[in-house]
Amino acid sequence: MQIINFIIQNILTQAAIIVALIAMLGLILQKKTPGQIISGSFKTLLGFQVLTAGSAIIVG
């Protein structure tokens, strides 16, 4: 139970990770190769992080 609480409280509260998991699910449903799944998920995660950092700079 502690593991589930840790995952919910520390991992699933990060928007970039949620978006990357959704992208990964979409790539899996499209039956892409494992390399394409990893690459697409990582690019989505990185892109969302850059978007978040850029918006924080503009707001600040």
C-alpha distance matrix in Angstrom:
0.0 3.8 5.4 5.2 6.3 8.7 10.0 10.7 12.2 14.1 15.1 15.5 17.5 20.1 22.8 24.3 21.2 20.9 24.6 24.5 21.8 24.1 27.1 25.4 24.7 28.3 29.7 27.8 29.2 32.6 32.3 33.2 33.3 30.3 32.4 33.0 29.4 28.4 31.5 31.1 27.5 28.4 31.5 29.7 27.2 30.2 32.3 29.9 29.5 33.3 33.7 31.4 33.2 36.6 35.9 34.8 38.1 40.1 38.5 39.0
3.8 0.0 3.8 5.4 5.1 6.1 8.6 9.9 10.4 11.8 13.3 14.5 16.0 18.5 21.6 22.9 20.1 20.3 24.1 23.8 21.6 24.2 27.0 25.5 25.3 28.9 30.1 28.5 30.3 33.5 33.2 33.6 33.5 30.3 32.1 32.8 29.2 27.8 30.7 30.5 26.8 27.3 30.4 28.7 25.9 28.5 30.9 28.5 27.7 31.4 32.0 29.5 31.0 34.5 34.0 32.5 35.7 38.0 36.4 36.5
5.4 3.8 0.0 3.8 5.4 5.0 6.2 8.6 9.9 10.5 11.1 12.5 14.7 16.7 19.7 20.5 17.3 17.8 21.4 20.8 18.5 21.4 23.9 22.1 22.1 25.8 26.7 25.1 27.1 30.2 29.7 30.0 29.8 26.6 28.3 29.1 25.6 24.2 27.2 27.1 23.4 23.9 27.2 25.7 22.9 25.7 28.1 26.0 25.3 29.1 29.9 27.6 29.2 32.6 32.4 31.2 34.3 36.6 35.3 35.6
5.2 5.4 3.8 0.0 3.8 5.4 5.1 6.2 8.5 10.0 10.2 10.5 12.9 15.3 17.8 19.2 16.0 15.7 19.4 19.3 16.7 19.1 22.0 20.5 20.1 23.6 25.0 23.5 25.0 28.3 28.2 28.8 29.0 26.1 28.0 28.4 24.7 23.7 26.7 26.1 22.4 23.4 26.4 24.5 22.0 25.1 27.2 24.7 24.5 28.3 28.7 26.5 28.5 31.8 31.2 30.3 33.6 35.5 34.2 34.8
6.3 5.1 5.4 3.8 0.0 3.8 5.5 5.1 5.9 8.3 9.7 10.1 11.4 14.3 17.1 18.9 16.3 16.1 19.9 20.3 18.2 20.4 23.4 22.5 22.2 25.6 27.2 26.1 27.5 30.7 30.9 31.3 31.7 28.8 30.4 30.5 26.9 25.7 28.4 27.6 23.9 24.6 27.3 25.2 22.5 25.3 27.3 24.5 24.0 27.8 28.0 25.4 27.3 30.6 29.8 28.5 31.9 33.9 32.2 32.7
8.7 6.1 5.0 5.4 3.8 0.0 3.8 5.5 5.3 5.7 7.5 9.2 10.5 12.6 15.9 17.1 14.5 15.2 18.9 18.8 17.1 19.9 22.5 21.4 21.8 25.1 26.3 25.4 27.3 30.2 30.3 30.2 30.3 27.2 28.4 28.8 25.3 23.7 26.2 25.8 22.0 22.2 25.1 23.3 20.3 22.8 25.1 22.6 21.6 25.4 26.0 23.5 24.9 28.4 28.0 26.6 29.7 32.0 30.6 30.8
10.0 8.6 6.2 5.1 5.5 3.8 0.0 3.8 5.7 5.6 5.1 6.4 8.8 10.6 13.4 14.5 11.4 11.8 15.5 15.3 13.4 16.2 18.8 17.7 17.9 21.3 22.5 21.7 23.6 26.4 26.6 26.6 26.8 23.8 25.1 25.3 21.8 20.4 23.0 22.4 18.6 19.2 22.0 20.2 17.4 20.3 22.4 20.0 19.5 23.3 23.8 21.6 23.5 26.8 26.4 25.5 28.7 30.8 29.6 30.2
10.7 9.9 8.6 6.2 5.1 5.5 3.8 0.0 3.8 5.9 5.9 5.0 6.8 9.7 12.2 14.2 11.7 11.1 14.9 15.6 13.8 15.8 18.8 18.4 18.2 21.3 23.1 22.5 23.9 26.8 27.5 27.7 28.4 25.7 27.1 26.8 23.2 22.2 24.5 23.4 19.7 20.5 23.0 20.6 18.0 21.0 22.6 19.8 19.6 23.4 23.3 21.0 23.1 26.3 25.4 24.5 28.0 29.7 28.2 29.1
12.2 10.4 9.9 8.5 5.9 5.3 5.7 3.8 0.0 3.8 6.2 6.4 6.1 9.1 12.2 14.4 12.6 12.7 16.3 17.2 16.1 18.2 21.0 20.8 21.1 24.1 25.8 25.5 27.0 29.7 30.5 30.4 31.0 28.2 29.2 28.9 25.5 24.1 26.1 25.1 21.3 21.6 23.9 21.6 18.7 21.2 22.9 19.8 19.1 22.8 22.8 19.9 21.8 25.1 24.0 22.7 26.1 28.0 26.3 26.8
14.1 11.8 10.5 10.0 8.3 5.7 5.6 5.9 3.8 0.0 3.8 6.1 6.0 7.4 11.0 12.4 10.6 11.7 15.1 15.4 14.8 17.5 19.7 19.4 20.4 23.3 24.5 24.5 26.4 28.8 29.4 28.9 29.1 26.2 26.8 26.7 23.5 21.7 23.5 22.9 19.1 18.9 21.3 19.4 16.1 18.3 20.4 17.6 16.4 20.1 20.6 17.9 19.3 22.8 22.3 20.9 24.0 26.3 24.9 25.2
15.1 13.3 11.1 10.2 9.7 7.5 5.1 5.9 6.2 3.8 0.0 3.8 5.5 5.8 9.0 9.7 7.2 8.5 11.9 11.8 11.1 13.9 16.1 15.7 16.7 19.6 20.7 20.7 22.8 25.1 25.7 25.1 25.4 22.6 23.3 23.1 19.8 18.1 20.0 19.3 15.5 15.6 18.1 16.1 13.0 15.7 17.7 15.2 14.5 18.3 18.8 16.6 18.4 21.7 21.4 20.6 23.7 25.8 24.9 25.5
15.5 14.5 12.5 10.5 10.1 9.2 6.4 5.0 6.4 6.1 3.8 0.0 3.8 5.4 7.4 9.2 6.9 6.3 10.1 11.0 9.8 11.8 14.6 14.7 15.1 17.8 19.5 19.6 21.1 23.6 24.6 24.4 25.3 22.8 23.8 23.1 19.6 18.7 20.5 19.1 15.4 16.3 18.3 15.7 13.3 16.4 17.7 14.8 14.9 18.7 18.5 16.4 18.8 21.8 21.0 20.6 24.0 25.6 24.5 25.6
17.5 16.0 14.7 12.9 11.4 10.5 8.8 6.8 6.1 6.0 5.5 3.8 0.0 3.8 6.2 9.0 8.2 7.9 11.1 12.7 12.4 14.0 16.6 17.3 18.0 20.2 22.1 22.6 24.0 26.3 27.6 27.2 28.2 25.8 26.4 25.5 22.3 21.2 22.5 20.9 17.4 17.8 19.4 16.6 14.0 16.6 17.6 14.2 14.0 17.6 17.1 14.4 16.8 19.8 18.6 17.8 21.4 22.9 21.4 22.5
20.1 18.5 16.7 15.3 14.3 12.6 10.6 9.7 9.1 7.4 5.8 5.4 3.8 0.0 3.8 5.6 5.6 6.6 9.0 10.3 11.0 12.8 14.7 15.6 16.9 18.9 20.4 21.4 23.1 24.9 26.2 25.3 26.2 23.8 23.9 22.9 20.0 18.6 19.5 18.1 14.7 14.6 16.0 13.4 10.5 12.8 14.0 10.7 10.3 13.9 13.8 11.3 13.5 16.6 15.9 15.3 18.6 20.4 19.4 20.4
22.8 21.6 19.7 17.8 17.1 15.9 13.4 12.2 12.2 11.0 9.0 7.4 6.2 3.8 0.0 3.8 5.5 5.2 6.3 8.6 10.0 10.7 12.4 14.2 15.5 16.8 18.6 20.0 21.3 22.9 24.6 23.8 25.1 23.2 23.2 21.7 18.9 18.1 18.5 16.5 13.4 13.9 14.5 11.3 9.3 11.8 11.9 8.4 9.1 12.5 11.5 9.5 12.6 15.0 14.0 14.3 17.7 18.9 18.1 19.8
24.3 22.9 20.5 19.2 18.9 17.1 14.5 14.2 14.4 12.4 9.7 9.2 9.0 5.6 3.8 0.0 3.8 5.5 5.2 6.1 8.6 10.0 10.6 12.2 14.3 15.4 16.5 18.3 20.0 21.2 22.7 21.4 22.4 20.4 20.0 18.6 16.1 14.9 15.0 13.2 10.3 10.2 10.8 8.0 5.5 8.1 8.7 5.6 6.4 9.9 9.8 8.7 11.3 13.8 13.7 14.3 17.2 18.7 18.7 20.1
21.2 20.1 17.3 16.0 16.3 14.5 11.4 11.7 12.6 10.6 7.2 6.9 8.2 5.6 5.5 3.8 0.0 3.8 5.4 5.0 6.1 8.6 9.8 10.3 12.2 14.2 15.2 16.2 18.3 19.9 20.9 19.8 20.6 18.3 18.5 17.4 14.5 13.2 14.3 12.8 9.3 9.7 11.5 9.0 6.4 9.7 11.2 8.9 9.4 13.1 13.4 12.3 14.7 17.4 17.5 17.8 20.7 22.3 22.2 23.5
20.9 20.3 17.8 15.7 16.1 15.2 11.8 11.1 12.7 11.7 8.5 6.3 7.9 6.6 5.2 5.5 3.8 0.0 3.8 5.5 5.1 6.3 8.7 9.8 10.6 12.5 14.3 15.3 16.6 18.6 20.1 19.6 21.0 19.1 19.8 18.3 15.1 14.8 16.0 13.8 10.5 12.1 13.4 10.2 8.8 12.4 12.9 10.3 11.8 15.2 14.6 13.7 16.7 18.9 18.4 19.1 22.3 23.4 23.0 24.7
24.6 24.1 21.4 19.4 19.9 18.9 15.5 14.9 16.3 15.1 11.9 10.1 11.1 9.0 6.3 5.2 5.4 3.8 0.0 3.8 5.5 5.1 6.2 8.6 9.9 10.7 12.4 14.3 15.4 16.7 18.6 17.8 19.5 18.2 18.4 16.3 13.6 13.6 14.0 11.3 8.7 10.5 10.8 7.3 7.1 10.5 10.2 7.9 10.5 13.2 12.4 12.4 15.5 17.2 16.8 18.2 21.1 21.9 22.0 24.0
24.5 23.8 20.8 19.3 20.3 18.8 15.3 15.6 17.2 15.4 11.8 11.0 12.7 10.3 8.6 6.1 5.0 5.5 3.8 0.0 3.8 5.4 5.0 6.1 8.6 9.8 10.5 12.2 14.2 15.3 16.5 15.3 16.5 14.8 14.8 13.1 10.3 9.9 10.6 8.3 5.1 7.1 8.3 5.5 5.1 8.9 9.6 8.5 10.5 13.3 13.4 13.8 16.3 18.2 18.6 19.8 22.4 23.6 24.1 25.8
21.8 21.6 18.5 16.7 18.2 17.1 13.4 13.8 16.1 14.8 11.1 9.8 12.4 11.0 10.0 8.6 6.1 5.1 5.5 3.8 0.0 3.8 5.4 4.9 6.1 8.6 9.8 10.4 12.2 14.2 15.2 14.8 16.0 14.2 15.2 13.8 10.4 10.5 12.3 10.3 7.1 9.7 11.6 9.1 8.7 12.5 13.4 12.1 13.9 17.0 17.0 16.9 19.6 21.7 21.8 22.8 25.6 26.8 26.9 28.7
24.1 24.2 21.4 19.1 20.4 19.9 16.2 15.8 18.2 17.5 13.9 11.8 14.0 12.8 10.7 10.0 8.6 6.3 5.1 5.4 3.8 0.0 3.8 5.4 5.1 6.3 8.7 9.9 10.6 12.5 14.4 14.3 16.5 15.5 16.6 14.4 11.3 12.5 13.7 10.8 8.6 11.8 12.6 9.6 10.4 14.0 13.9 12.5 15.2 17.8 17.1 17.4 20.5 22.0 21.8 23.3 26.1 26.8 26.9 29.1
27.1 27.0 23.9 22.0 23.4 22.5 18.8 18.8 21.0 19.7 16.1 14.6 16.6 14.7 12.4 10.6 9.8 8.7 6.2 5.0 5.4 3.8 0.0 3.8 5.4 5.1 6.3 8.6 9.9 10.6 12.6 11.7 13.8 13.2 13.7 11.2 8.5 10.0 10.5 7.3 5.9 9.4 9.7 7.1 9.1 12.2 12.0 11.5 14.4 16.5 16.1 17.2 20.0 21.2 21.5 23.3 25.7 26.4 27.1 29.2
25.4 25.5 22.1 20.5 22.5 21.4 17.7 18.4 20.8 19.4 15.7 14.7 17.3 15.6 14.2 12.2 10.3 9.8 8.6 6.1 4.9 5.4 3.8 0.0 3.8 5.4 5.1 6.1 8.6 9.8 10.6 9.9 11.4 10.1 11.3 9.5 6.0 7.6 9.4 7.1 5.3 9.0 10.5 9.0 10.2 13.4 14.1 13.9 16.2 18.5 18.7 19.6 22.1 23.7 24.2 25.8 28.1 29.2 29.8 31.7
24.7 25.3 22.1 20.1 22.2 21.8 17.9 18.2 21.1 20.4 16.7 15.1 18.0 16.9 15.5 14.3 12.2 10.6 9.9 8.6 6.1 5.1 5.4 3.8 0.0 3.8 5.5 5.1 6.2 8.6 9.8 10.5 12.6 11.9 13.9 12.1 8.7 10.9 12.9 10.5 9.1 12.8 14.1 12.1 13.3 16.8 17.1 16.5 19.0 21.5 21.2 21.9 24.8 26.3 26.4 28.0 30.6 31.4 31.8 33.8
28.3 28.9 25.8 23.6 25.6 25.1 21.3 21.3 24.1 23.3 19.6 17.8 20.2 18.9 16.8 15.4 14.2 12.5 10.7 9.8 8.6 6.3 5.1 5.4 3.8 0.0 3.8 5.4 5.1 6.3 8.7 9.3 12.3 12.6 14.1 11.4 9.0 11.9 12.9 9.9 9.7 13.5 13.8 11.9 14.0 17.1 16.7 16.5 19.5 21.4 20.8 22.1 25.0 26.0 26.1 28.2 30.6 31.0 31.6 34.0
29.7 30.1 26.7 25.0 27.2 26.3 22.5 23.1 25.8 24.5 20.7 19.5 22.1 20.4 18.6 16.5 15.2 14.3 12.4 10.5 9.8 8.7 6.3 5.1 5.5 3.8 0.0 3.8 5.4 5.0 6.4 5.8 8.6 9.2 10.6 7.8 5.7 9.2 10.2 7.7 8.4 12.0 12.5 11.5 13.9 16.5 16.5 17.1 19.8 21.4 21.5 23.0 25.5 26.5 27.1 29.2 31.3 32.0 32.9 35.1
27.8 28.5 25.1 23.5 26.1 25.4 21.7 22.5 25.5 24.5 20.7 19.6 22.6 21.4 20.0 18.3 16.2 15.3 14.3 12.2 10.4 9.9 8.6 6.1 5.1 5.4 3.8 0.0 3.8 5.3 5.0 6.0 8.3 8.4 11.1 9.4 6.8 10.1 12.1 10.5 10.4 13.9 15.2 14.4 16.1 19.0 19.5 19.8 22.2 24.2 24.4 25.6 28.1 29.4 30.0 31.7 34.0 34.9 35.6 37.7
29.2 30.3 27.1 25.0 27.5 27.3 23.6 23.9 27.0 26.4 22.8 21.1 24.0 23.1 21.3 20.0 18.3 16.6 15.4 14.2 12.2 10.6 9.9 8.6 6.2 5.1 5.4 3.8 0.0 3.8 5.3 7.8 10.9 11.9 14.4 12.3 10.2 13.6 15.3 13.1 13.3 16.9 17.8 16.4 18.4 21.4 21.4 21.4 24.2 26.2 25.8 27.1 29.9 31.0 31.2 33.2 35.6 36.1 36.7 39.0
32.6 33.5 30.2 28.3 30.7 30.2 26.4 26.8 29.7 28.8 25.1 23.6 26.3 24.9 22.9 21.2 19.9 18.6 16.7 15.3 14.2 12.5 10.6 9.8 8.6 6.3 5.0 5.3 3.8 0.0 3.8 5.6 9.3 11.4 13.3 10.6 9.7 13.4 14.3 12.1 13.4 16.8 17.0 16.2 18.8 21.3 21.0 21.6 24.5 26.0 25.7 27.5 30.1 30.8 31.3 33.6 35.7 36.0 37.0 39.4
32.3 33.2 29.7 28.2 30.9 30.3 26.6 27.5 30.5 29.4 25.7 24.6 27.6 26.2 24.6 22.7 20.9 20.1 18.6 16.5 15.2 14.4 12.6 10.6 9.8 8.7 6.4 5.0 5.3 3.8 0.0 3.8 6.6 8.9 11.4 9.7 8.9 12.6 14.0 12.8 13.9 17.1 17.9 17.6 19.9 22.3 22.5 23.4 25.9 27.5 27.7 29.4 31.7 32.7 33.5 35.5 37.5 38.3 39.3 41.4
33.2 33.6 30.0 28.8 31.3 30.2 26.6 27.7 30.4 28.9 25.1 24.4 27.2 25.3 23.8 21.4 19.8 19.6 17.8 15.3 14.8 14.3 11.7 9.9 10.5 9.3 5.8 6.0 7.8 5.6 3.8 0.0 3.8 6.5 8.1 6.1 6.3 9.9 10.7 9.9 11.8 14.5 15.1 15.5 17.8 19.7 20.1 21.4 23.8 25.1 25.6 27.5 29.6 30.5 31.6 33.7 35.4 36.2 37.6 39.5
33.3 33.5 29.8 29.0 31.7 30.3 26.8 28.4 31.0 29.1 25.4 25.3 28.2 26.2 25.1 22.4 20.6 21.0 19.5 16.5 16.0 16.5 13.8 11.4 12.6 12.3 8.6 8.3 10.9 9.3 6.6 3.8 0.0 3.8 5.4 5.2 6.3 8.8 9.9 10.5 12.3 14.3 15.3 16.5 18.4 20.0 20.9 22.5 24.4 25.7 26.8 28.6 30.3 31.4 32.8 34.6 36.2 37.4 38.8 40.5
30.3 30.3 26.6 26.1 28.8 27.2 23.8 25.7 28.2 26.2 22.6 22.8 25.8 23.8 23.2 20.4 18.3 19.1 18.2 14.8 14.2 15.5 13.2 10.1 11.9 12.6 9.2 8.4 11.9 11.4 8.9 6.5 3.8 0.0 3.8 5.4 5.0 6.2 8.5 9.8 10.6 12.2 14.1 15.3 16.5 18.2 19.7 21.2 22.6 24.2 25.6 27.0 28.5 30.1 31.6 33.0 34.7 36.2 37.5 38.9
32.4 32.1 28.3 28.0 30.4 28.4 25.1 27.1 29.2 26.8 23.3 23.8 26.4 23.9 23.2 20.0 18.5 19.8 18.4 14.8 15.2 16.6 13.7 11.3 13.9 14.1 10.6 11.1 14.4 13.3 11.4 8.1 5.4 3.8 0.0 3.8 5.4 5.3 6.0 8.4 10.0 10.6 12.1 14.1 15.4 16.3 17.9 19.9 21.1 22.3 24.0 25.7 26.9 28.2 30.1 31.5 32.8 34.4 36.0 37.3
33.0 32.8 29.1 28.4 30.5 28.8 25.3 26.8 28.9 26.7 23.1 23.1 25.5 22.9 21.7 18.6 17.4 18.3 16.3 13.1 13.8 14.4 11.2 9.5 12.1 11.4 7.8 9.4 12.3 10.6 9.7 6.1 5.2 5.4 3.8 0.0 3.8 5.5 5.0 5.8 8.3 9.8 10.3 11.9 14.0 15.1 16.0 18.0 19.7 20.7 21.9 23.9 25.4 26.4 28.1 29.9 31.3 32.5 34.1 35.7
29.4 29.2 25.6 24.7 26.9 25.3 21.8 23.2 25.5 23.5 19.8 19.6 22.3 20.0 18.9 16.1 14.5 15.1 13.6 10.3 10.4 11.3 8.5 6.0 8.7 9.0 5.7 6.8 10.2 9.7 8.9 6.3 6.3 5.0 5.4 3.8 0.0 3.8 5.5 5.3 6.0 8.5 9.9 10.6 12.2 14.2 15.3 16.5 18.3 20.0 21.0 22.5 24.3 25.7 27.0 28.6 30.4 31.6 32.9 34.5
28.4 27.8 24.2 23.7 25.7 23.7 20.4 22.2 24.1 21.7 18.1 18.7 21.2 18.6 18.1 14.9 13.2 14.8 13.6 9.9 10.5 12.5 10.0 7.6 10.9 11.9 9.2 10.1 13.6 13.4 12.6 9.9 8.8 6.2 5.3 5.5 3.8 0.0 3.8 5.6 5.3 6.1 8.5 9.9 10.6 12.1 14.0 15.4 16.5 18.2 19.9 21.1 22.5 24.1 25.8 27.0 28.6 30.3 31.6 32.8
31.5 30.7 27.2 26.7 28.4 26.2 23.0 24.5 26.1 23.5 20.0 20.5 22.5 19.5 18.5 15.0 14.3 16.0 14.0 10.6 12.3 13.7 10.5 9.4 12.9 12.9 10.2 12.1 15.3 14.3 14.0 10.7 9.9 8.5 6.0 5.0 5.5 3.8 0.0 3.8 5.5 5.2 6.1 8.5 9.9 10.5 11.9 14.1 15.3 16.3 18.0 19.9 21.0 22.2 24.1 25.7 26.9 28.4 30.1 31.4
31.1 30.5 27.1 26.1 27.6 25.8 22.4 23.4 25.1 22.9 19.3 19.1 20.9 18.1 16.5 13.2 12.8 13.8 11.3 8.3 10.3 10.8 7.3 7.1 10.5 9.9 7.7 10.5 13.1 12.1 12.8 9.9 10.5 9.8 8.4 5.8 5.3 5.6 3.8 0.0 3.8 5.5 5.2 6.1 8.6 9.9 10.4 12.2 14.2 15.3 16.2 18.2 19.9 20.8 22.3 24.2 25.7 26.8 28.4 30.0
27.5 26.8 23.4 22.4 23.9 22.0 18.6 19.7 21.3 19.1 15.5 15.4 17.4 14.7 13.4 10.3 9.3 10.5 8.7 5.1 7.1 8.6 5.9 5.3 9.1 9.7 8.4 10.4 13.3 13.4 13.9 11.8 12.3 10.6 10.0 8.3 6.0 5.3 5.5 3.8 0.0 3.8 5.5 5.1 6.2 8.6 9.8 10.7 12.4 14.3 15.3 16.5 18.4 19.9 21.2 22.6 24.5 25.9 27.0 28.5
28.4 27.3 23.9 23.4 24.6 22.2 19.2 20.5 21.6 18.9 15.6 16.3 17.8 14.6 13.9 10.2 9.7 12.1 10.5 7.1 9.7 11.8 9.4 9.0 12.8 13.5 12.0 13.9 16.9 16.8 17.1 14.5 14.3 12.2 10.6 9.8 8.5 6.1 5.2 5.5 3.8 0.0 3.8 5.4 5.0 6.0 8.4 9.9 10.6 12.2 14.1 15.3 16.4 18.2 19.9 21.1 22.6 24.4 25.7 26.8
31.5 30.4 27.2 26.4 27.3 25.1 22.0 23.0 23.9 21.3 18.1 18.3 19.4 16.0 14.5 10.8 11.5 13.4 10.8 8.3 11.6 12.6 9.7 10.5 14.1 13.8 12.5 15.2 17.8 17.0 17.9 15.1 15.3 14.1 12.1 10.3 9.9 8.5 6.1 5.2 5.5 3.8 0.0 3.8 5.5 5.1 5.9 8.4 9.8 10.4 12.0 14.0 15.2 16.2 18.1 19.8 21.0 22.4 24.1 25.5
29.7 28.7 25.7 24.5 25.2 23.3 20.2 20.6 21.6 19.4 16.1 15.7 16.6 13.4 11.3 8.0 9.0 10.2 7.3 5.5 9.1 9.6 7.1 9.0 12.1 11.9 11.5 14.4 16.4 16.2 17.6 15.5 16.5 15.3 14.1 11.9 10.6 9.9 8.5 6.1 5.1 5.4 3.8 0.0 3.8 5.5 5.1 6.1 8.6 9.9 10.4 12.2 14.2 15.2 16.4 18.2 20.0 21.1 22.4 24.1
27.2 25.9 22.9 22.0 22.5 20.3 17.4 18.0 18.7 16.1 13.0 13.3 14.0 10.5 9.3 5.5 6.4 8.8 7.1 5.1 8.7 10.4 9.1 10.2 13.3 14.0 13.9 16.1 18.4 18.8 19.9 17.8 18.4 16.5 15.4 14.0 12.2 10.6 9.9 8.6 6.2 5.0 5.5 3.8 0.0 3.8 5.5 5.3 6.3 8.8 10.0 10.6 12.3 14.3 15.5 16.6 18.6 20.2 21.2 22.5
30.2 28.5 25.7 25.1 25.3 22.8 20.3 21.0 21.2 18.3 15.7 16.4 16.6 12.8 11.8 8.1 9.7 12.4 10.5 8.9 12.5 14.0 12.2 13.4 16.8 17.1 16.5 19.0 21.4 21.3 22.3 19.7 20.0 18.2 16.3 15.1 14.2 12.1 10.5 9.9 8.6 6.0 5.1 5.5 3.8 0.0 3.8 5.5 5.1 6.2 8.6 9.9 10.5 12.2 14.3 15.3 16.6 18.4 20.0 21.0
32.3 30.9 28.1 27.2 27.3 25.1 22.4 22.6 22.9 20.4 17.7 17.7 17.6 14.0 11.9 8.7 11.2 12.9 10.2 9.6 13.4 13.9 12.0 14.1 17.1 16.7 16.5 19.5 21.4 21.0 22.5 20.1 20.9 19.7 17.9 16.0 15.3 14.0 11.9 10.4 9.8 8.4 5.9 5.1 5.5 3.8 0.0 3.8 5.4 5.1 6.1 8.6 9.9 10.5 12.3 14.2 15.4 16.5 18.3 19.8
29.9 28.5 26.0 24.7 24.5 22.6 20.0 19.8 19.8 17.6 15.2 14.8 14.2 10.7 8.4 5.6 8.9 10.3 7.9 8.5 12.1 12.5 11.5 13.9 16.5 16.5 17.1 19.8 21.4 21.6 23.4 21.4 22.5 21.2 19.9 18.0 16.5 15.4 14.1 12.2 10.7 9.9 8.4 6.1 5.3 5.5 3.8 0.0 3.8 5.4 5.0 6.1 8.5 9.8 10.5 12.2 14.3 15.4 16.4 18.1
29.5 27.7 25.3 24.5 24.0 21.6 19.5 19.6 19.1 16.4 14.5 14.9 14.0 10.3 9.1 6.4 9.4 11.8 10.5 10.5 13.9 15.2 14.4 16.2 19.0 19.5 19.8 22.2 24.2 24.5 25.9 23.8 24.4 22.6 21.1 19.7 18.3 16.5 15.3 14.2 12.4 10.6 9.8 8.6 6.3 5.1 5.4 3.8 0.0 3.8 5.4 5.1 6.1 8.5 9.9 10.5 12.4 14.3 15.3 16.3
33.3 31.4 29.1 28.3 27.8 25.4 23.3 23.4 22.8 20.1 18.3 18.7 17.6 13.9 12.5 9.9 13.1 15.2 13.2 13.3 17.0 17.8 16.5 18.5 21.5 21.4 21.4 24.2 26.2 26.0 27.5 25.1 25.7 24.2 22.3 20.7 20.0 18.2 16.3 15.3 14.3 12.2 10.4 9.9 8.8 6.2 5.1 5.4 3.8 0.0 3.8 5.4 5.1 6.0 8.5 9.8 10.6 12.3 14.2 15.2
33.7 32.0 29.9 28.7 28.0 26.0 23.8 23.3 22.8 20.6 18.8 18.5 17.1 13.8 11.5 9.8 13.4 14.6 12.4 13.4 17.0 17.1 16.1 18.7 21.2 20.8 21.5 24.4 25.8 25.7 27.7 25.6 26.8 25.6 24.0 21.9 21.0 19.9 18.0 16.2 15.3 14.1 12.0 10.4 10.0 8.6 6.1 5.0 5.4 3.8 0.0 3.8 5.5 5.1 6.2 8.6 10.0 10.7 12.2 14.1
31.4 29.5 27.6 26.5 25.4 23.5 21.6 21.0 19.9 17.9 16.6 16.4 14.4 11.3 9.5 8.7 12.3 13.7 12.4 13.8 16.9 17.4 17.2 19.6 21.9 22.1 23.0 25.6 27.1 27.5 29.4 27.5 28.6 27.0 25.7 23.9 22.5 21.1 19.9 18.2 16.5 15.3 14.0 12.2 10.6 9.9 8.6 6.1 5.1 5.4 3.8 0.0 3.8 5.5 5.2 6.2 8.7 10.0 10.5 12.1
33.2 31.0 29.2 28.5 27.3 24.9 23.5 23.1 21.8 19.3 18.4 18.8 16.8 13.5 12.6 11.3 14.7 16.7 15.5 16.3 19.6 20.5 20.0 22.1 24.8 25.0 25.5 28.1 29.9 30.1 31.7 29.6 30.3 28.5 26.9 25.4 24.3 22.5 21.0 19.9 18.4 16.4 15.2 14.2 12.3 10.5 9.9 8.5 6.1 5.1 5.5 3.8 0.0 3.8 5.5 5.1 6.3 8.8 10.0 10.5
36.6 34.5 32.6 31.8 30.6 28.4 26.8 26.3 25.1 22.8 21.7 21.8 19.8 16.6 15.0 13.8 17.4 18.9 17.2 18.2 21.7 22.0 21.2 23.7 26.3 26.0 26.5 29.4 31.0 30.8 32.7 30.5 31.4 30.1 28.2 26.4 25.7 24.1 22.2 20.8 19.9 18.2 16.2 15.2 14.3 12.2 10.5 9.8 8.5 6.0 5.1 5.5 3.8 0.0 3.8 5.4 5.2 6.3 8.7 9.9
35.9 34.0 32.4 31.2 29.8 28.0 26.4 25.4 24.0 22.3 21.4 21.0 18.6 15.9 14.0 13.7 17.5 18.4 16.8 18.6 21.8 21.8 21.5 24.2 26.4 26.1 27.1 30.0 31.2 31.3 33.5 31.6 32.8 31.6 30.1 28.1 27.0 25.8 24.1 22.3 21.2 19.9 18.1 16.4 15.5 14.3 12.3 10.5 9.9 8.5 6.2 5.2 5.5 3.8 0.0 3.8 5.4 5.1 6.1 8.4
34.8 32.5 31.2 30.3 28.5 26.6 25.5 24.5 22.7 20.9 20.6 20.6 17.8 15.3 14.3 14.3 17.8 19.1 18.2 19.8 22.8 23.3 23.3 25.8 28.0 28.2 29.2 31.7 33.2 33.6 35.5 33.7 34.6 33.0 31.5 29.9 28.6 27.0 25.7 24.2 22.6 21.1 19.8 18.2 16.6 15.3 14.2 12.2 10.5 9.8 8.6 6.2 5.1 5.4 3.8 0.0 3.8 5.5 5.1 5.9
38.1 35.7 34.3 33.6 31.9 29.7 28.7 28.0 26.1 24.0 23.7 24.0 21.4 18.6 17.7 17.2 20.7 22.3 21.1 22.4 25.6 26.1 25.7 28.1 30.6 30.6 31.3 34.0 35.6 35.7 37.5 35.4 36.2 34.7 32.8 31.3 30.4 28.6 26.9 25.7 24.5 22.6 21.0 20.0 18.6 16.6 15.4 14.3 12.4 10.6 10.0 8.7 6.3 5.2 5.4 3.8 0.0 3.8 5.5 5.1
40.1 38.0 36.6 35.5 33.9 32.0 30.8 29.7 28.0 26.3 25.8 25.6 22.9 20.4 18.9 18.7 22.3 23.4 21.9 23.6 26.8 26.8 26.4 29.2 31.4 31.0 32.0 34.9 36.1 36.0 38.3 36.2 37.4 36.2 34.4 32.5 31.6 30.3 28.4 26.8 25.9 24.4 22.4 21.1 20.2 18.4 16.5 15.4 14.3 12.3 10.7 10.0 8.8 6.3 5.1 5.5 3.8 0.0 3.8 5.5
38.5 36.4 35.3 34.2 32.2 30.6 29.6 28.2 26.3 24.9 24.9 24.5 21.4 19.4 18.1 18.7 22.2 23.0 22.0 24.1 26.9 26.9 27.1 29.8 31.8 31.6 32.9 35.6 36.7 37.0 39.3 37.6 38.8 37.5 36.0 34.1 32.9 31.6 30.1 28.4 27.0 25.7 24.1 22.4 21.2 20.0 18.3 16.4 15.3 14.2 12.2 10.5 10.0 8.7 6.1 5.1 5.5 3.8 0.0 3.8
39.0 36.5 35.6 34.8 32.7 30.8 30.2 29.1 26.8 25.2 25.5 25.6 22.5 20.4 19.8 20.1 23.5 24.7 24.0 25.8 28.7 29.1 29.2 31.7 33.8 34.0 35.1 37.7 39.0 39.4 41.4 39.5 40.5 38.9 37.3 35.7 34.5 32.8 31.4 30.0 28.5 26.8 25.5 24.1 22.5 21.0 19.8 18.1 16.3 15.2 14.1 12.1 10.5 9.9 8.4 5.9 5.1 5.5 3.8 0.0
